[in-house]
């Protein structure tokens, strides 16, 4: 769970402008798709982070 939260926190801290919630989730999912071939576990964690982020803001 800590890794999921750290993914969200690192992603949000890297963004300077305020973005809509759907954009944050979209970027996390894009990162997951891009890294799925190299590290499937991290890709799954990024997908979980996107789902967790969306469930919190809804």
Contact map, one row per residue, 1 for C-alpha under 8 A:
1111100000000000000000000000000000000000000000000000000000
1111110000000000000000000000000000000000000000000000000000
1111111000000000000000000000000000000000000010000000000000
1111111100000000000000000000000000000000000011011000000000
1111111110000000000000000000000000000000000000001000000000
0111111111000000000000000000000000000000000000000000000000
0011111111100000000000000000000000000000000001001000000000
0001111111110000000000000000000000000000000000001100100000
0000111111111000000000000000000000000000000000000000000000
0000011111111100000000000000000000000000000000000000000000
0000001111111110000000000001000000000000000000000000000000
0000000111111110000000010000000000000000000000000000000000
0000000011111111000000000000000000000000000000000000000000
0000000001111111000000000000000000000000000000000000000000
0000000000111111110000000000000000000000000000000000000000
0000000000001111110000000000000000000000000000000000000000
0000000000000011111000000000000000000000000000000000000000
0000000000000011111100000000000000000000000000000000000000
0000000000000000111110110000000000000000000000000000000000
0000000000000000011111110000000000000000000000000000000000
0000000000000000001111111000000000000000000000000000010010
0000000000000000000111111100000000000000000000000000010000
0000000000000000001111111110000000000000000000000000000000
0000000000010000001111111111000000000000000000000100000000
0000000000000000000011111111100000000000000000000110110000
0000000000000000000001111111110000000000000000000100000000
0000000000000000000000111111111000000000000000000000000000
0000000000100000000000011111111100000000000001101100000000
0000000000000000000000001111111110000000000001100100000000
0000000000000000000000000111111111000000000000000000000000
0000000000000000000000000011111111100000001001000000000000
0000000000000000000000000001111111110000011101100000000000
0000000000000000000000000000111111110000001000000000000000
0000000000000000000000000000011111111000000000000000000000
0000000000000000000000000000001111111111011000000000000000
0000000000000000000000000000000111111111111100000000000000
0000000000000000000000000000000001111111000000000000000000
0000000000000000000000000000000000111111000000000000000000
0000000000000000000000000000000000111111111000000000000000
0000000000000000000000000000000000111111111100000000000000
0000000000000000000000000000000000010011111110000000000000
0000000000000000000000000000000100110011111111000000000000
0000000000000000000000000000001110110011111111100000000000
0000000000000000000000000000000100010001111111110000000000
0011000000000000000000000000000000000000111111111000000000
0001001000000000000000000001101100000000011111111100000000
0000000000000000000000000001100100000000001111111110000000
0001000000000000000000000000000000000000000111111111000000
0001101100000000000000000001000000000000000011111111100000
0000000100000000000000011101100000000000000001111111110000
0000000000000000000000001000000000000000000000111111111000
0000000000000000000000000000000000000000000000011111111100
0000000100000000000000001000000000000000000000001111111110
0000000000000000000011001000000000000000000000000111111111
0000000000000000000000000000000000000000000000000011111111
0000000000000000000000000000000000000000000000000001111111
0000000000000000000010000000000000000000000000000000111111
0000000000000000000000000000000000000000000000000000011111
